[in-house]
Amino acid sequence: MKMDQSSYQIKQFSLSGLNGISDQTLKMHLKLYEGYVKETNNLREKTSEFLEDGKVDQEEMPAYSELKRRLGFEYNGMVLHEYYFGNLKRDGGDDPEKGSTFFKMTESDFDSYKNWKTDFIGVGKMRGVGWAICYHDPATGRLSNHWITLHEIGNIAGFNPILVMDVWEHAFLLDYKPAEREKYIEAFFSNIDWDAIEDRLYNSAALTAVKLQMSGPTSNRHKLSLERGGKI
């Protein structure tokens, strides 16, 4: 059995000059991301070797199992870092425009954007090593905030990441003390690329439209998730 082992490529991000997140931190962080890409490729290659004879023997199972478990960590580490770097930009903004789809959806799902932001920041301040992620559920069109332990524990199956914030200490330790995570979160918000957030939300909402077409008429609440630039 021969598996397709086309390698993942390291993506390039131009992020110098961010507010409150130093170039030194970004250089270190991007190097760490490169390691996840390389290890993901390495583990995919190693696990495929077990399948060359079309089966996994009993004596091979312990090593195979350990590689598979590790792959989830490395895979998610690679993907979440790409989401994280992809929702940052120099001269970003603290908050989205009030007319944006994201802003309107937070008002619908959390009663106000302020409530959504308070909840998201609260997730980011939780004790532990991991991520704060705002997801969009394409089945219902709703937004929700979640804590992800490490890289792979707590991701919601079928939900699409819209805003991703890395709160591992390596994301801010060169700029802030471990107890100053809140200052890093403030800096993170000042660098958000809200256009990227709108694009992710629009793409995820397209899946909502497909599901709704299969299940029945589109409600007003679901129509909101499909809005972009004042159009549906």
ChimeraX commands (.cxc) that place a marker at each C-alpha (Angstrom):
marker #1 position 0.00,0.00,0.00 radius 0.5
marker #1 position 1.51,3.30,-1.11 radius 0.5
marker #1 position 0.27,6.52,0.48 radius 0.5
marker #1 position 0.44,9.98,-1.05 radius 0.5
marker #1 position 3.19,11.69,0.87 radius 0.5
marker #1 position 3.23,15.10,-0.80 radius 0.5
marker #1 position 4.93,17.30,1.75 radius 0.5
marker #1 position 3.50,20.36,3.44 radius 0.5
marker #1 position 5.39,23.51,2.60 radius 0.5
marker #1 position 6.43,26.20,5.07 radius 0.5
marker #1 position 4.28,29.28,4.49 radius 0.5
marker #1 position 5.78,32.75,4.51 radius 0.5
marker #1 position 4.36,35.56,6.66 radius 0.5
marker #1 position 5.44,39.20,6.52 radius 0.5
marker #1 position 4.76,40.44,10.03 radius 0.5
marker #1 position 7.60,42.76,11.04 radius 0.5
marker #1 position 6.69,45.93,12.90 radius 0.5
marker #1 position 3.74,44.62,14.88 radius 0.5
marker #1 position 2.57,46.62,17.87 radius 0.5
marker #1 position 3.68,45.10,21.18 radius 0.5
marker #1 position 4.97,41.86,19.61 radius 0.5
marker #1 position 8.65,42.25,18.78 radius 0.5
marker #1 position 10.37,41.13,15.60 radius 0.5
marker #1 position 12.61,38.99,17.80 radius 0.5
marker #1 position 9.56,37.15,19.15 radius 0.5
marker #1 position 8.17,36.70,15.64 radius 0.5
marker #1 position 11.48,35.35,14.35 radius 0.5
marker #1 position 11.61,32.78,17.14 radius 0.5
marker #1 position 7.92,31.94,16.78 radius 0.5
marker #1 position 8.12,31.45,13.01 radius 0.5
marker #1 position 11.12,29.17,13.49 radius 0.5
marker #1 position 9.08,27.09,15.90 radius 0.5
marker #1 position 6.27,26.89,13.33 radius 0.5
marker #1 position 8.74,25.62,10.74 radius 0.5
marker #1 position 9.58,22.81,13.14 radius 0.5
marker #1 position 5.93,21.75,13.25 radius 0.5
marker #1 position 5.77,21.62,9.46 radius 0.5
marker #1 position 8.92,19.52,9.23 radius 0.5
marker #1 position 7.82,17.13,12.01 radius 0.5
marker #1 position 4.36,16.73,10.47 radius 0.5
marker #1 position 5.96,15.67,7.21 radius 0.5
marker #1 position 8.36,13.40,9.06 radius 0.5
marker #1 position 5.63,11.62,11.02 radius 0.5
marker #1 position 3.41,11.18,7.98 radius 0.5
marker #1 position 6.31,9.52,6.19 radius 0.5
marker #1 position 7.11,7.26,9.15 radius 0.5
marker #1 position 3.52,6.11,9.64 radius 0.5
marker #1 position 3.16,5.37,5.91 radius 0.5
marker #1 position 6.09,2.97,6.12 radius 0.5
marker #1 position 4.05,0.72,8.42 radius 0.5
marker #1 position 1.41,0.38,5.70 radius 0.5
marker #1 position 3.67,-0.63,2.83 radius 0.5
marker #1 position 2.70,-4.30,3.28 radius 0.5
marker #1 position -0.98,-3.41,3.68 radius 0.5
marker #1 position -1.27,-4.13,7.39 radius 0.5
marker #1 position -0.03,-3.16,10.85 radius 0.5
marker #1 position 1.24,-6.24,12.72 radius 0.5
marker #1 position 0.59,-6.67,16.42 radius 0.5
marker #1 position 4.25,-6.15,17.28 radius 0.5
marker #1 position 4.24,-2.92,15.26 radius 0.5
marker #1 position 1.17,-1.51,16.98 radius 0.5
marker #1 position 2.89,0.21,19.98 radius 0.5
marker #1 position 5.27,2.21,17.77 radius 0.5
marker #1 position 2.56,2.90,15.19 radius 0.5
marker #1 position 0.16,4.10,17.89 radius 0.5
marker #1 position 2.70,6.45,19.43 radius 0.5
marker #1 position 3.50,8.02,16.05 radius 0.5
marker #1 position -0.20,8.48,15.31 radius 0.5
marker #1 position -0.81,10.17,18.65 radius 0.5
marker #1 position 2.17,12.46,18.15 radius 0.5
marker #1 position 0.98,13.32,14.65 radius 0.5
marker #1 position -2.17,14.96,16.05 radius 0.5
marker #1 position -0.02,17.27,18.18 radius 0.5
marker #1 position 2.35,18.25,15.35 radius 0.5
marker #1 position -0.40,18.52,12.72 radius 0.5
marker #1 position -2.53,20.86,14.81 radius 0.5
marker #1 position 0.56,22.79,15.86 radius 0.5
marker #1 position 1.31,23.46,12.20 radius 0.5
marker #1 position -2.24,24.39,11.20 radius 0.5
marker #1 position -3.07,26.57,14.22 radius 0.5
marker #1 position 0.13,28.58,13.79 radius 0.5
marker #1 position -0.83,29.24,10.17 radius 0.5
marker #1 position -4.23,30.51,11.33 radius 0.5
marker #1 position -2.54,32.61,14.04 radius 0.5
marker #1 position 0.02,34.29,11.78 radius 0.5
marker #1 position -2.64,34.64,9.09 radius 0.5
marker #1 position -4.90,36.77,11.31 radius 0.5
marker #1 position -2.18,39.29,12.19 radius 0.5
marker #1 position -0.91,42.29,10.28 radius 0.5
marker #1 position 1.00,45.48,10.85 radius 0.5
marker #1 position -1.29,48.43,11.61 radius 0.5
marker #1 position -4.17,46.09,12.36 radius 0.5
marker #1 position -7.12,47.15,14.47 radius 0.5
marker #1 position -8.31,46.58,18.00 radius 0.5
marker #1 position -11.90,45.98,16.93 radius 0.5
marker #1 position -13.78,45.18,13.71 radius 0.5
marker #1 position -15.91,47.76,11.94 radius 0.5
marker #1 position -19.42,47.95,13.32 radius 0.5
marker #1 position -20.83,47.22,9.89 radius 0.5
marker #1 position -18.78,44.05,9.45 radius 0.5
marker #1 position -20.34,40.61,9.42 radius 0.5
marker #1 position -18.22,39.50,12.36 radius 0.5
marker #1 position -19.36,42.42,14.51 radius 0.5
marker #1 position -23.02,41.81,13.66 radius 0.5
marker #1 position -22.73,38.11,14.44 radius 0.5
marker #1 position -21.17,38.78,17.86 radius 0.5
marker #1 position -24.13,41.02,18.64 radius 0.5
marker #1 position -26.48,38.23,17.60 radius 0.5
marker #1 position -24.70,35.38,19.39 radius 0.5
marker #1 position -23.38,37.22,22.50 radius 0.5
marker #1 position -25.87,40.11,22.73 radius 0.5
marker #1 position -23.01,42.54,22.08 radius 0.5
marker #1 position -19.50,42.67,20.64 radius 0.5
marker #1 position -18.29,43.73,24.08 radius 0.5
marker #1 position -19.63,40.50,25.57 radius 0.5
marker #1 position -17.94,38.44,22.86 radius 0.5
marker #1 position -14.60,40.20,23.42 radius 0.5
marker #1 position -14.85,39.79,27.20 radius 0.5
marker #1 position -15.51,36.08,26.73 radius 0.5
marker #1 position -12.67,35.61,24.23 radius 0.5
marker #1 position -10.18,37.44,26.42 radius 0.5
marker #1 position -11.39,35.43,29.40 radius 0.5
marker #1 position -10.62,32.22,27.52 radius 0.5
marker #1 position -7.18,33.56,26.63 radius 0.5
marker #1 position -6.41,34.34,30.29 radius 0.5
marker #1 position -7.23,30.81,31.49 radius 0.5
marker #1 position -4.41,28.99,33.25 radius 0.5
marker #1 position -2.73,26.41,31.07 radius 0.5
marker #1 position -0.82,25.95,27.83 radius 0.5
marker #1 position -2.81,26.34,24.65 radius 0.5
marker #1 position -4.95,28.55,22.45 radius 0.5
marker #1 position -8.05,30.75,22.50 radius 0.5
marker #1 position -10.12,30.25,19.34 radius 0.5
marker #1 position -13.34,31.77,18.09 radius 0.5
marker #1 position -15.09,29.16,15.96 radius 0.5
marker #1 position -17.94,29.34,13.48 radius 0.5
marker #1 position -20.33,26.40,13.41 radius 0.5
marker #1 position -21.36,25.94,9.76 radius 0.5
marker #1 position -24.31,23.79,10.84 radius 0.5
marker #1 position -25.98,26.58,12.84 radius 0.5
marker #1 position -24.12,29.71,11.77 radius 0.5
marker #1 position -23.18,30.56,15.35 radius 0.5
marker #1 position -19.90,31.82,16.83 radius 0.5
marker #1 position -18.41,30.39,20.02 radius 0.5
marker #1 position -15.12,30.78,21.91 radius 0.5
marker #1 position -13.10,27.78,23.10 radius 0.5
marker #1 position -9.93,26.88,24.97 radius 0.5
marker #1 position -7.59,24.41,23.23 radius 0.5
marker #1 position -5.10,22.56,25.45 radius 0.5
marker #1 position -1.71,22.06,23.77 radius 0.5
marker #1 position -2.71,21.98,20.08 radius 0.5
marker #1 position -5.09,19.07,19.73 radius 0.5
marker #1 position -7.28,18.84,22.85 radius 0.5
marker #1 position -10.58,20.70,22.65 radius 0.5
marker #1 position -10.86,21.45,18.93 radius 0.5
marker #1 position -14.53,21.20,17.97 radius 0.5
marker #1 position -15.18,18.72,15.16 radius 0.5
marker #1 position -16.79,20.38,12.16 radius 0.5
marker #1 position -16.31,23.95,13.46 radius 0.5
marker #1 position -14.13,26.38,11.50 radius 0.5
marker #1 position -11.53,28.61,13.23 radius 0.5
marker #1 position -12.23,32.29,12.63 radius 0.5
marker #1 position -9.92,34.07,15.11 radius 0.5
marker #1 position -6.97,32.19,16.58 radius 0.5
marker #1 position -4.79,33.44,19.45 radius 0.5
marker #1 position -1.70,31.57,20.61 radius 0.5
marker #1 position -1.29,31.85,24.38 radius 0.5
marker #1 position 1.63,29.47,24.81 radius 0.5
marker #1 position 4.33,31.43,26.65 radius 0.5
marker #1 position 6.63,31.26,23.62 radius 0.5
marker #1 position 4.21,33.65,21.89 radius 0.5
marker #1 position 5.09,36.49,24.29 radius 0.5
marker #1 position 7.84,35.52,26.75 radius 0.5
marker #1 position 10.52,37.69,25.08 radius 0.5
marker #1 position 8.24,40.73,25.39 radius 0.5
marker #1 position 6.31,40.13,28.60 radius 0.5
marker #1 position 6.68,38.27,31.89 radius 0.5
marker #1 position 4.71,35.02,32.30 radius 0.5
marker #1 position 2.27,36.85,34.59 radius 0.5
marker #1 position 1.71,39.58,31.97 radius 0.5
marker #1 position -0.29,37.51,29.52 radius 0.5
marker #1 position -3.06,40.14,29.62 radius 0.5
marker #1 position -0.65,42.73,28.16 radius 0.5
marker #1 position 0.19,40.32,25.33 radius 0.5
marker #1 position -3.53,39.82,24.65 radius 0.5
marker #1 position -3.97,43.60,24.38 radius 0.5
marker #1 position -1.09,43.70,21.90 radius 0.5
marker #1 position -2.59,40.79,19.96 radius 0.5
marker #1 position -5.89,42.63,19.52 radius 0.5
marker #1 position -4.11,45.74,18.22 radius 0.5
marker #1 position -2.63,43.65,15.39 radius 0.5
marker #1 position -5.67,41.69,14.20 radius 0.5
marker #1 position -6.28,41.58,10.45 radius 0.5
marker #1 position -10.06,41.94,10.50 radius 0.5
marker #1 position -10.26,41.57,6.71 radius 0.5
marker #1 position -8.82,38.06,7.11 radius 0.5
marker #1 position -11.43,37.35,9.78 radius 0.5
marker #1 position -14.20,38.47,7.43 radius 0.5
marker #1 position -12.84,36.20,4.67 radius 0.5
marker #1 position -12.73,33.18,6.98 radius 0.5
marker #1 position -16.23,33.86,8.20 radius 0.5
marker #1 position -17.56,34.27,4.69 radius 0.5
marker #1 position -15.99,31.01,3.55 radius 0.5
marker #1 position -17.36,29.15,6.57 radius 0.5
marker #1 position -20.80,30.72,6.13 radius 0.5
marker #1 position -20.87,29.36,2.58 radius 0.5
marker #1 position -20.95,25.89,4.16 radius 0.5
marker #1 position -23.87,27.02,6.29 radius 0.5
marker #1 position -25.75,27.99,3.13 radius 0.5
marker #1 position -25.22,24.55,1.63 radius 0.5
marker #1 position -26.48,22.82,4.79 radius 0.5
marker #1 position -29.51,25.10,4.98 radius 0.5
marker #1 position -30.41,24.51,1.35 radius 0.5
marker #1 position -30.49,20.82,2.15 radius 0.5
marker #1 position -32.58,21.26,5.32 radius 0.5
marker #1 position -35.02,24.06,4.56 radius 0.5
marker #1 position -35.55,27.85,4.21 radius 0.5
marker #1 position -32.84,30.21,5.41 radius 0.5
marker #1 position -33.76,32.05,8.61 radius 0.5
marker #1 position -32.87,35.69,9.23 radius 0.5
marker #1 position -30.24,34.64,11.78 radius 0.5
marker #1 position -28.52,32.43,9.19 radius 0.5
marker #1 position -28.78,35.09,6.53 radius 0.5
marker #1 position -26.75,37.34,8.82 radius 0.5
marker #1 position -23.86,34.86,8.71 radius 0.5
marker #1 position -23.81,35.16,4.92 radius 0.5
marker #1 position -23.66,38.95,4.81 radius 0.5
marker #1 position -20.56,40.60,3.36 radius 0.5
marker #1 position -20.26,44.23,2.49 radius 0.5
marker #1 position -23.99,44.75,2.95 radius 0.5
marker #1 position -24.90,41.93,0.55 radius 0.5
marker #1 position -26.13,38.41,1.10 radius 0.5
marker link #1:1,2 radius 0.2
marker link #1:2,3 radius 0.2
marker link #1:3,4 radius 0.2
marker link #1:4,5 radius 0.2
marker link #1:5,6 radius 0.2
marker link #1:6,7 radius 0.2
marker link #1:7,8 radius 0.2
marker link #1:8,9 radius 0.2
marker link #1:9,10 radius 0.2
marker link #1:10,11 radius 0.2
marker link #1:11,12 radius 0.2
marker link #1:12,13 radius 0.2
marker link #1:13,14 radius 0.2
marker link #1:14,15 radius 0.2
marker link #1:15,16 radius 0.2
marker link #1:16,17 radius 0.2
marker link #1:17,18 radius 0.2
marker link #1:18,19 radius 0.2
marker link #1:19,20 radius 0.2
marker link #1:20,21 radius 0.2
marker link #1:21,22 radius 0.2
marker link #1:22,23 radius 0.2
marker link #1:23,24 radius 0.2
marker link #1:24,25 radius 0.2
marker link #1:25,26 radius 0.2
marker link #1:26,27 radius 0.2
marker link #1:27,28 radius 0.2
marker link #1:28,29 radius 0.2
marker link #1:29,30 radius 0.2
marker link #1:30,31 radius 0.2
marker link #1:31,32 radius 0.2
marker link #1:32,33 radius 0.2
marker link #1:33,34 radius 0.2
marker link #1:34,35 radius 0.2
marker link #1:35,36 radius 0.2
marker link #1:36,37 radius 0.2
marker link #1:37,38 radius 0.2
marker link #1:38,39 radius 0.2
marker link #1:39,40 radius 0.2
marker link #1:40,41 radius 0.2
marker link #1:41,42 radius 0.2
marker link #1:42,43 radius 0.2
marker link #1:43,44 radius 0.2
marker link #1:44,45 radius 0.2
marker link #1:45,46 radius 0.2
marker link #1:46,47 radius 0.2
marker link #1:47,48 radius 0.2
marker link #1:48,49 radius 0.2
marker link #1:49,50 radius 0.2
marker link #1:50,51 radius 0.2
marker link #1:51,52 radius 0.2
marker link #1:52,53 radius 0.2
marker link #1:53,54 radius 0.2
marker link #1:54,55 radius 0.2
marker link #1:55,56 radius 0.2
marker link #1:56,57 radius 0.2
marker link #1:57,58 radius 0.2
marker link #1:58,59 radius 0.2
marker link #1:59,60 radius 0.2
marker link #1:60,61 radius 0.2
marker link #1:61,62 radius 0.2
marker link #1:62,63 radius 0.2
marker link #1:63,64 radius 0.2
marker link #1:64,65 radius 0.2
marker link #1:65,66 radius 0.2
marker link #1:66,67 radius 0.2
marker link #1:67,68 radius 0.2
marker link #1:68,69 radius 0.2
marker link #1:69,70 radius 0.2
marker link #1:70,71 radius 0.2
marker link #1:71,72 radius 0.2
marker link #1:72,73 radius 0.2
marker link #1:73,74 radius 0.2
marker link #1:74,75 radius 0.2
marker link #1:75,76 radius 0.2
marker link #1:76,77 radius 0.2
marker link #1:77,78 radius 0.2
marker link #1:78,79 radius 0.2
marker link #1:79,80 radius 0.2
marker link #1:80,81 radius 0.2
marker link #1:81,82 radius 0.2
marker link #1:82,83 radius 0.2
marker link #1:83,84 radius 0.2
marker link #1:84,85 radius 0.2
marker link #1:85,86 radius 0.2
marker link #1:86,87 radius 0.2
marker link #1:87,88 radius 0.2
marker link #1:88,89 radius 0.2
marker link #1:89,90 radius 0.2
marker link #1:90,91 radius 0.2
marker link #1:91,92 radius 0.2
marker link #1:92,93 radius 0.2
marker link #1:93,94 radius 0.2
marker link #1:94,95 radius 0.2
marker link #1:95,96 radius 0.2
marker link #1:96,97 radius 0.2
marker link #1:97,98 radius 0.2
marker link #1:98,99 radius 0.2
marker link #1:99,100 radius 0.2
marker link #1:100,101 radius 0.2
marker link #1:101,102 radius 0.2
marker link #1:102,103 radius 0.2
marker link #1:103,104 radius 0.2
marker link #1:104,105 radius 0.2
marker link #1:105,106 radius 0.2
marker link #1:106,107 radius 0.2
marker link #1:107,108 radius 0.2
marker link #1:108,109 radius 0.2
marker link #1:109,110 radius 0.2
marker link #1:110,111 radius 0.2
marker link #1:111,112 radius 0.2
marker link #1:112,113 radius 0.2
marker link #1:113,114 radius 0.2
marker link #1:114,115 radius 0.2
marker link #1:115,116 radius 0.2
marker link #1:116,117 radius 0.2
marker link #1:117,118 radius 0.2
marker link #1:118,119 radius 0.2
marker link #1:119,120 radius 0.2
marker link #1:120,121 radius 0.2
marker link #1:121,122 radius 0.2
marker link #1:122,123 radius 0.2
marker link #1:123,124 radius 0.2
marker link #1:124,125 radius 0.2
marker link #1:125,126 radius 0.2
marker link #1:126,127 radius 0.2
marker link #1:127,128 radius 0.2
marker link #1:128,129 radius 0.2
marker link #1:129,130 radius 0.2
marker link #1:130,131 radius 0.2
marker link #1:131,132 radius 0.2
marker link #1:132,133 radius 0.2
marker link #1:133,134 radius 0.2
marker link #1:134,135 radius 0.2
marker link #1:135,136 radius 0.2
marker link #1:136,137 radius 0.2
marker link #1:137,138 radius 0.2
marker link #1:138,139 radius 0.2
marker link #1:139,140 radius 0.2
marker link #1:140,141 radius 0.2
marker link #1:141,142 radius 0.2
marker link #1:142,143 radius 0.2
marker link #1:143,144 radius 0.2
marker link #1:144,145 radius 0.2
marker link #1:145,146 radius 0.2
marker link #1:146,147 radius 0.2
marker link #1:147,148 radius 0.2
marker link #1:148,149 radius 0.2
marker link #1:149,150 radius 0.2
marker link #1:150,151 radius 0.2
marker link #1:151,152 radius 0.2
marker link #1:152,153 radius 0.2
marker link #1:153,154 radius 0.2
marker link #1:154,155 radius 0.2
marker link #1:155,156 radius 0.2
marker link #1:156,157 radius 0.2
marker link #1:157,158 radius 0.2
marker link #1:158,159 radius 0.2
marker link #1:159,160 radius 0.2
marker link #1:160,161 radius 0.2
marker link #1:161,162 radius 0.2
marker link #1:162,163 radius 0.2
marker link #1:163,164 radius 0.2
marker link #1:164,165 radius 0.2
marker link #1:165,166 radius 0.2
marker link #1:166,167 radius 0.2
marker link #1:167,168 radius 0.2
marker link #1:168,169 radius 0.2
marker link #1:169,170 radius 0.2
marker link #1:170,171 radius 0.2
marker link #1:171,172 radius 0.2
marker link #1:172,173 radius 0.2
marker link #1:173,174 radius 0.2
marker link #1:174,175 radius 0.2
marker link #1:175,176 radius 0.2
marker link #1:176,177 radius 0.2
marker link #1:177,178 radius 0.2
marker link #1:178,179 radius 0.2
marker link #1:179,180 radius 0.2
marker link #1:180,181 radius 0.2
marker link #1:181,182 radius 0.2
marker link #1:182,183 radius 0.2
marker link #1:183,184 radius 0.2
marker link #1:184,185 radius 0.2
marker link #1:185,186 radius 0.2
marker link #1:186,187 radius 0.2
marker link #1:187,188 radius 0.2
marker link #1:188,189 radius 0.2
marker link #1:189,190 radius 0.2
marker link #1:190,191 radius 0.2
marker link #1:191,192 radius 0.2
marker link #1:192,193 radius 0.2
marker link #1:193,194 radius 0.2
marker link #1:194,195 radius 0.2
marker link #1:195,196 radius 0.2
marker link #1:196,197 radius 0.2
marker link #1:197,198 radius 0.2
marker link #1:198,199 radius 0.2
marker link #1:199,200 radius 0.2
marker link #1:200,201 radius 0.2
marker link #1:201,202 radius 0.2
marker link #1:202,203 radius 0.2
marker link #1:203,204 radius 0.2
marker link #1:204,205 radius 0.2
marker link #1:205,206 radius 0.2
marker link #1:206,207 radius 0.2
marker link #1:207,208 radius 0.2
marker link #1:208,209 radius 0.2
marker link #1:209,210 radius 0.2
marker link #1:210,211 radius 0.2
marker link #1:211,212 radius 0.2
marker link #1:212,213 radius 0.2
marker link #1:213,214 radius 0.2
marker link #1:214,215 radius 0.2
marker link #1:215,216 radius 0.2
marker link #1:216,217 radius 0.2
marker link #1:217,218 radius 0.2
marker link #1:218,219 radius 0.2
marker link #1:219,220 radius 0.2
marker link #1:220,221 radius 0.2
marker link #1:221,222 radius 0.2
marker link #1:222,223 radius 0.2
marker link #1:223,224 radius 0.2
marker link #1:224,225 radius 0.2
marker link #1:225,226 radius 0.2
marker link #1:226,227 radius 0.2
marker link #1:227,228 radius 0.2
marker link #1:228,229 radius 0.2
marker link #1:229,230 radius 0.2
marker link #1:230,231 radius 0.2
marker link #1:231,232 radius 0.2
view
